[in-house]
Amino acid sequence: MIAGVMFSGKSEELIRRVRRAIIARKRVQVFKSHLDARYAGIYTVSSHDGRTVEAIPADSAAQIAQQIDPMAHVIAIDEAQFLDQGIVPLVTSLAGRGRRVIVAGTDTDFRGEPFGAMPDLMAIAEVVDKLHAICVLCGGPASRNQRLIGGRPAPYNSPQMVVDITVSSENLKSVAIPGSTESAVWNGVQGSDLNGGERAYVCQTTQVQYEEPLNWWDIRQYIEDYFSGNVGLWGLFSGFIYSVYYNLSEAGIGVGRAMRWFYDKAHPLWGGSEWPRRRGTIPEGQPTPTVTLNLQPGEIVRVKSHREILRTLNTGSKNRGLWWDAELVPYCGGTYRVLKRVTRVIDEKTGKMLEMKSPSIILDSVICQARYSGCRMHCPRSTYAYWREAWLERVGPEVAGTEESTSQINCKR
């Protein structure tokens, strides 16, 4: 049993033990709660220092039980605090049948109270390793979690887990608090009626509170980015260089075309992508092409080249109303797994549920990294990007096995 607060190295320790078991030629299976989609996505257990191991996402103990490999010697489960109480008899049964079971999870919530099934798991475990983090204020051992809202500690009566529906309303089933019903989650996120009796929805994004607008040139935000660990010195430096380069190319002094040409020719030197701010060629008002692949979660796709995608966009950089963002350019040519098919979204400004005329696709681990964006450089939200099926192509099973491992992108500009 590996327990402790956030940032204490629980996942890192679980990954270390899994790798040692693999070196020992043991058959290993790794599971994780589907609520944890940080870093490398829901199909991977990731540590804060970048180490990863493939995992099977699950939303309940029963789902794990259904997918247990009868030949597996070692069963590892990460983020166990998000799983239901059924995890306790499951791991007891697995251990009783001679399997080695490794469980990791956060043992207390932000109130300092026991979290989920963790107390019971720690009580029945043969060995418990309690890890500590490092306090960001004094540098000493940290044994408590803290949730901040607007820079201030969250009230005691705040929810134990926060429901986030910024991606799509279809996510509601997958982020429900363990022990609650789907109807309870719906009631928690529905607000007052809009005109005409239409329901509005609320979440962390629609209820963002701020004291005053933050100007892009306010250096305090970049200092905070660095000291919070959101971005390193190289990230700040390369972001500054790109911003200066881009704004100079758009200054209207006659050097823009030459600068974009040079960028396209020189980008292989730093391993980045071509000029990310190009626009489409289809005149606005004319229809843009559509492709129906009927992609489903779990399928493997390849993102088309940047130039191929530009041919599907109008001069406003949109395809059937969906904006093509510069943050998507580094993913062009890569191979990824389909995470979700989205047909409905919440309008962050109004809270209104919007039905998409053409479904969009979310790809696993493909997020906005805020590298090219004006006024949101180094934004840490890491929101999923939406893709049109016209920008993707299905990869056949005979190709997926050789190319799925290429889904990592070069993070340099």
C-alpha positions as CSV (number, residue, x, y, z in Angstrom):
1,M,0.0,0.0,0.0
2,I,1.4,3.4,-1.0
3,A,-0.4,6.3,0.7
4,G,0.2,10.0,1.2
5,V,-0.7,13.5,0.1
6,M,-0.6,14.9,-3.4
7,F,2.9,15.5,-4.8
8,S,4.4,13.0,-2.4
9,G,5.6,10.6,-5.1
10,K,2.9,7.9,-4.8
11,S,2.5,7.3,-8.6
12,E,6.3,7.5,-9.0
13,E,6.8,4.8,-6.4
14,L,4.0,2.6,-8.0
15,I,5.7,3.0,-11.4
16,R,9.1,2.0,-9.9
17,R,7.6,-1.2,-8.4
18,V,5.8,-2.0,-11.6
19,R,9.0,-1.6,-13.6
20,R,10.9,-3.8,-11.2
21,A,8.3,-6.5,-11.6
22,I,8.6,-6.3,-15.4
23,I,12.3,-6.6,-15.1
24,A,11.7,-9.7,-13.0
25,R,9.7,-11.1,-16.0
26,K,6.4,-10.9,-14.1
27,R,3.2,-10.5,-16.0
28,V,1.8,-7.1,-14.8
29,Q,-1.5,-5.3,-15.1
30,V,-2.0,-1.7,-14.1
31,F,-5.3,0.0,-13.5
32,K,-6.3,3.6,-12.6
33,S,-9.4,5.6,-11.8
34,H,-10.8,7.1,-15.0
35,L,-11.1,10.4,-13.1
36,D,-7.4,11.0,-13.4
37,A,-6.7,12.4,-16.8
38,R,-3.7,14.4,-16.0
39,Y,-0.4,14.6,-17.9
40,A,-0.4,11.7,-20.4
41,G,-4.1,11.0,-20.3
42,I,-6.4,8.3,-18.9
43,Y,-4.6,5.3,-20.5
44,T,-1.4,6.1,-18.6
45,V,-0.2,6.3,-15.0
46,S,2.0,9.4,-14.9
47,S,4.2,10.8,-12.2
48,H,4.9,14.5,-11.7
49,D,8.5,14.0,-12.9
50,G,7.3,12.6,-16.3
51,R,7.6,8.9,-15.8
52,T,4.8,6.8,-17.2
53,V,3.4,3.3,-17.5
54,E,0.4,2.1,-19.5
55,A,-2.8,1.6,-17.6
56,I,-6.4,0.5,-18.0
57,P,-8.9,3.2,-16.8
58,A,-11.8,2.0,-14.7
59,D,-14.7,3.7,-12.9
60,S,-15.5,1.0,-10.3
61,A,-14.0,-2.1,-8.6
62,A,-16.4,-4.3,-10.6
63,Q,-15.0,-2.9,-13.9
64,I,-11.5,-3.8,-12.7
65,A,-12.6,-7.3,-11.7
66,Q,-14.0,-7.9,-15.2
67,Q,-10.7,-7.0,-16.8
68,I,-8.3,-8.9,-14.6
69,D,-5.9,-11.0,-16.6
70,P,-6.0,-14.5,-15.1
71,M,-2.3,-14.9,-16.0
72,A,-1.2,-11.7,-14.3
73,H,1.3,-12.1,-11.3
74,V,1.1,-8.4,-10.2
75,I,-1.9,-6.1,-10.1
76,A,-1.3,-2.4,-9.6
77,I,-4.0,0.2,-8.9
78,D,-3.4,3.9,-8.9
79,E,-5.7,6.7,-7.5
80,A,-7.6,4.2,-5.4
81,Q,-9.3,7.0,-3.4
82,F,-11.6,7.6,-6.4
83,L,-12.9,4.0,-6.5
84,D,-15.9,2.6,-4.6
85,Q,-15.8,0.4,-1.5
86,G,-15.9,-2.7,-3.7
87,I,-12.1,-2.3,-4.1
88,V,-11.6,-3.6,-0.6
89,P,-13.0,-7.1,-1.1
90,L,-11.5,-7.2,-4.6
91,V,-7.9,-6.7,-3.5
92,T,-8.4,-9.0,-0.6
93,S,-9.6,-11.7,-3.0
94,L,-6.7,-11.1,-5.4
95,A,-4.1,-11.3,-2.6
96,G,-5.8,-14.4,-1.2
97,R,-5.3,-16.1,-4.6
98,G,-1.5,-15.4,-4.6
99,R,-1.4,-12.2,-6.6
100,R,0.8,-9.4,-5.6
101,V,-1.4,-6.3,-5.3
102,I,0.1,-2.8,-5.3
103,V,-2.3,0.0,-4.4
104,A,-1.6,3.8,-4.4
105,G,-3.8,6.6,-3.4
106,T,-4.4,9.8,-1.4
107,D,-5.4,8.9,2.1
108,T,-6.9,12.2,3.2
109,D,-8.9,14.9,1.5
110,F,-8.3,18.7,1.7
111,R,-10.2,18.7,5.1
112,G,-7.7,16.2,6.5
113,E,-10.4,13.5,6.7
114,P,-10.2,9.9,5.3
115,F,-10.6,9.7,1.6
116,G,-12.8,7.1,0.0
117,A,-11.9,3.5,0.6
118,M,-8.3,4.3,1.6
119,P,-8.7,3.8,5.4
120,D,-10.0,0.3,4.9
121,L,-7.3,-0.5,2.3
122,M,-4.5,0.7,4.6
123,A,-6.0,-1.4,7.5
124,I,-5.9,-4.7,5.6
125,A,-2.6,-4.1,3.8
126,E,0.4,-6.2,4.8
127,V,2.8,-3.3,4.2
128,V,1.9,0.4,4.2
129,D,4.3,3.1,3.0
130,K,3.1,6.6,4.0
131,L,4.8,9.2,1.9
132,H,5.1,13.0,2.5
133,A,5.4,15.9,0.1
134,I,7.5,19.0,0.6
135,C,5.8,22.1,2.1
136,V,6.0,25.0,-0.5
137,L,6.2,27.5,2.4
138,C,8.7,26.1,4.9
139,G,10.4,23.3,3.0
140,G,9.6,20.8,5.7
141,P,7.6,17.5,5.3
142,A,4.0,18.1,4.2
143,S,1.3,15.7,5.4
144,R,-1.8,17.6,4.4
145,N,-3.5,18.6,1.1
146,Q,-4.8,22.1,0.6
147,R,-7.4,23.2,-2.0
148,L,-7.2,26.9,-3.0
149,I,-10.1,28.8,-4.6
150,G,-9.0,32.2,-6.0
151,G,-5.8,31.9,-4.0
152,R,-7.6,31.2,-0.7
153,P,-8.2,28.0,1.2
154,A,-11.4,26.3,0.2
155,P,-14.3,26.4,2.8
156,Y,-14.7,23.2,4.9
157,N,-18.1,22.5,3.4
158,S,-16.7,22.5,-0.2
159,P,-17.3,19.3,-2.2
160,Q,-14.7,16.5,-1.5
161,M,-14.2,16.3,-5.3
162,V,-15.1,19.0,-7.8
163,V,-17.1,18.0,-10.8
164,D,-15.7,19.5,-14.0
165,I,-18.0,19.5,-17.1
166,T,-16.1,22.0,-19.2
167,V,-15.3,19.4,-21.9
168,S,-18.8,18.2,-22.5
169,S,-22.0,17.2,-20.8
170,E,-21.3,13.7,-21.8
171,N,-18.5,13.7,-19.2
172,L,-21.0,13.9,-16.4
173,K,-21.3,10.1,-16.0
174,S,-17.6,9.6,-15.8
175,V,-16.9,12.2,-13.2
176,A,-19.6,11.6,-10.7
177,I,-18.5,11.5,-7.1
178,P,-18.3,7.8,-5.9
179,G,-21.5,6.9,-4.0
180,S,-23.6,9.5,-5.7
181,T,-26.1,9.1,-8.5
182,E,-26.1,10.6,-11.9
183,S,-29.2,12.5,-11.0
184,A,-27.5,14.0,-8.0
185,V,-24.6,15.2,-10.2
186,W,-27.1,16.8,-12.7
187,N,-28.8,18.6,-9.9
188,G,-25.5,19.9,-8.6
189,V,-24.6,21.5,-11.9
190,Q,-27.9,22.8,-13.1
191,G,-28.6,26.5,-12.3
192,S,-31.5,28.8,-12.9
193,D,-33.7,28.7,-16.0
194,L,-32.8,30.8,-19.0
195,N,-35.4,32.7,-21.0
196,G,-38.0,30.2,-22.4
197,G,-37.5,27.8,-19.6
198,E,-34.1,26.4,-20.9
199,R,-31.8,25.2,-18.1
200,A,-28.4,26.8,-17.5
201,Y,-25.4,24.8,-16.1
202,V,-22.6,25.8,-13.8
203,C,-19.1,24.5,-13.2
204,Q,-15.6,25.8,-12.3
205,T,-15.3,27.6,-15.6
206,T,-18.6,29.3,-15.7
207,Q,-18.2,30.5,-12.1
208,V,-14.6,31.8,-12.3
209,Q,-14.2,34.8,-9.9
210,Y,-11.5,37.5,-10.4
211,E,-10.8,40.9,-8.9
212,E,-9.6,42.7,-12.0
213,P,-8.4,41.9,-15.5
214,L,-4.8,40.8,-15.9
215,N,-2.8,42.6,-18.6
216,W,-0.6,40.5,-20.8
217,W,2.4,42.7,-19.9
218,D,2.0,42.2,-16.1
219,I,5.2,40.4,-15.2
220,R,3.8,39.0,-12.0
221,Q,1.9,36.3,-13.9
222,Y,5.1,35.0,-15.5
223,I,6.9,35.0,-12.2
224,E,4.0,33.0,-10.7
225,D,4.2,30.6,-13.6
226,Y,7.8,29.9,-12.9
227,F,7.7,29.6,-9.1
228,S,4.6,27.4,-9.2
229,G,6.3,25.0,-11.5
230,N,3.9,25.7,-14.4
231,V,6.7,26.5,-16.8
232,G,10.5,26.5,-16.7
233,L,13.0,29.1,-17.6
234,W,13.4,27.7,-21.1
235,G,9.6,27.7,-21.6
236,L,9.5,31.4,-20.5
237,F,12.4,32.3,-22.8
238,S,11.1,30.5,-25.9
239,G,7.6,31.9,-25.3
240,F,9.1,35.4,-25.2
241,I,11.1,34.9,-28.4
242,Y,8.1,33.5,-30.3
243,S,5.9,36.4,-29.0
244,V,8.4,39.0,-30.2
245,Y,8.9,37.3,-33.5
246,Y,5.2,36.9,-34.2
247,N,4.3,40.5,-33.2
248,L,7.1,41.8,-35.4
249,S,5.8,39.8,-38.3
250,E,2.4,41.3,-37.8
251,A,3.6,44.9,-37.3
252,G,2.9,45.9,-40.9
253,I,6.4,47.0,-41.7
254,G,6.8,44.8,-44.8
255,V,8.8,41.9,-43.2
256,G,6.0,39.6,-42.3
257,R,6.2,37.3,-45.4
258,A,10.0,37.0,-45.2
259,M,9.8,36.2,-41.5
260,R,7.2,33.5,-42.0
261,W,9.3,32.0,-44.8
262,F,12.4,31.9,-42.7
263,Y,10.4,30.3,-39.8
264,D,9.2,27.5,-42.1
265,K,12.7,26.9,-43.3
266,A,14.5,27.1,-39.9
267,H,11.9,25.3,-37.6
268,P,13.7,21.9,-38.0
269,L,16.7,23.4,-36.2
270,W,14.7,23.5,-32.9
271,G,12.4,20.6,-33.6
272,G,9.2,22.7,-33.8
273,S,6.4,22.9,-36.2
274,E,5.8,25.2,-39.3
275,W,4.4,28.7,-38.9
276,P,1.3,28.0,-36.7
277,R,-0.8,31.1,-37.5
278,R,-1.8,30.4,-41.1
279,R,-5.4,30.7,-42.2
280,G,-7.5,28.7,-44.5
281,T,-8.2,29.6,-48.2
282,I,-11.9,29.0,-48.6
283,P,-13.8,32.3,-48.7
284,E,-16.1,33.0,-45.7
285,G,-19.7,32.2,-46.5
286,Q,-18.8,29.2,-48.7
287,P,-19.3,25.7,-47.3
288,T,-16.2,23.9,-45.9
289,P,-15.7,20.2,-46.5
290,T,-17.0,17.6,-44.1
291,V,-16.0,14.0,-43.6
292,T,-17.9,11.3,-41.7
293,L,-15.7,8.6,-40.1
294,N,-18.0,7.8,-37.2
295,L,-14.9,7.5,-34.9
296,Q,-15.4,5.9,-31.5
297,P,-13.4,5.9,-28.3
298,G,-10.4,3.7,-28.3
299,E,-9.8,3.9,-32.1
300,I,-6.4,5.0,-33.4
301,V,-6.2,7.9,-35.8
302,R,-3.6,10.0,-37.5
303,V,-3.8,13.8,-37.6
304,K,-3.4,15.0,-41.2
305,S,-0.6,17.4,-42.1
306,H,-1.1,21.1,-41.4
307,R,-1.3,22.0,-45.1
308,E,-4.0,19.3,-45.7
309,I,-6.0,20.7,-42.8
310,L,-5.7,24.3,-44.1
311,R,-7.5,23.2,-47.3
312,T,-10.6,22.4,-45.1
313,L,-10.7,25.9,-43.5
314,N,-12.2,29.2,-44.5
315,T,-10.3,32.5,-44.3
316,G,-11.5,32.8,-40.7
317,S,-9.7,29.5,-39.8
318,K,-13.0,27.6,-39.2
319,N,-14.5,24.4,-40.5
320,R,-18.3,24.4,-40.1
321,G,-18.0,26.8,-37.2
322,L,-15.2,25.0,-35.3
323,W,-12.1,27.2,-34.9
324,W,-8.7,25.8,-35.9
325,D,-6.3,26.9,-33.2
326,A,-2.6,27.4,-33.6
327,E,-2.2,25.2,-30.5
328,L,-3.2,22.2,-32.6
329,V,-0.4,22.5,-35.2
330,P,2.3,20.6,-33.2
331,Y,0.0,17.6,-33.2
332,C,-0.2,17.4,-37.0
333,G,1.1,14.1,-38.4
334,G,1.0,12.4,-35.0
335,T,-0.9,9.2,-34.1
336,Y,-3.3,9.2,-31.2
337,R,-6.2,7.3,-29.5
338,V,-9.8,8.7,-29.7
339,L,-10.9,9.6,-26.2
340,K,-14.4,10.8,-26.7
341,R,-17.0,11.8,-29.3
342,V,-18.6,15.1,-28.4
343,T,-22.1,16.1,-29.5
344,R,-22.9,18.7,-26.8
345,V,-21.0,21.4,-25.0
346,I,-21.6,24.1,-22.4
347,D,-21.3,27.8,-23.5
348,E,-19.1,29.1,-20.8
349,K,-20.5,32.7,-21.1
350,T,-24.2,31.7,-20.8
351,G,-24.2,28.3,-19.3
352,K,-26.4,27.1,-22.1
353,M,-26.2,23.6,-23.5
354,L,-25.3,23.7,-27.2
355,E,-26.0,20.8,-29.6
356,M,-23.3,20.3,-32.2
357,K,-24.5,19.9,-35.8
358,S,-21.3,18.0,-36.6
359,P,-19.8,15.9,-33.8
360,S,-16.2,16.7,-32.7
361,I,-13.5,14.4,-31.5
362,I,-11.3,14.6,-28.4
363,L,-8.0,12.7,-28.6
364,D,-6.3,11.3,-25.6
365,S,-3.4,13.5,-24.2
366,V,-3.9,16.1,-26.9
367,I,-4.4,19.3,-25.0
368,C,-3.8,23.0,-25.4
369,Q,-0.3,23.8,-24.2
370,A,-0.6,27.6,-24.6
371,R,2.6,28.0,-26.6
372,Y,1.3,30.2,-29.5
373,S,-1.7,31.9,-28.0
374,G,-2.1,35.6,-27.6
375,C,-3.2,36.7,-24.1
376,R,-3.1,33.2,-22.7
377,M,0.6,32.2,-23.0
378,H,1.5,29.5,-20.6
379,C,-2.1,29.1,-19.5
380,P,-2.1,25.9,-17.2
381,R,-5.7,24.8,-17.9
382,S,-4.6,22.1,-20.4
383,T,-8.0,21.9,-22.0
384,Y,-8.7,19.2,-24.5
385,A,-8.8,20.3,-28.2
386,Y,-11.8,19.6,-30.4
387,W,-11.1,18.0,-33.8
388,R,-13.2,17.6,-36.9
389,E,-13.2,14.2,-38.5
390,A,-12.1,15.9,-41.7
391,W,-8.8,16.6,-40.0
392,L,-8.2,13.0,-39.0
393,E,-7.7,9.6,-40.7
394,R,-8.4,6.2,-39.2
395,V,-5.3,4.0,-38.8
396,G,-5.8,0.3,-39.6
397,P,-5.0,-2.4,-37.0
398,E,-1.9,-3.5,-38.9
399,V,-0.5,0.0,-38.6
400,A,-1.7,1.0,-35.2
401,G,0.6,-1.5,-33.4
402,T,3.7,0.1,-34.9
403,E,2.6,3.8,-34.8
404,E,0.7,4.1,-31.6
405,S,3.9,4.7,-29.7
406,T,4.6,7.8,-31.8
407,S,1.8,9.8,-30.1
408,Q,4.3,11.9,-28.1
409,I,5.0,15.3,-29.6
410,N,8.0,17.6,-29.5
411,C,7.3,20.3,-27.0
412,K,9.8,22.8,-28.4
413,R,8.7,25.7,-30.5
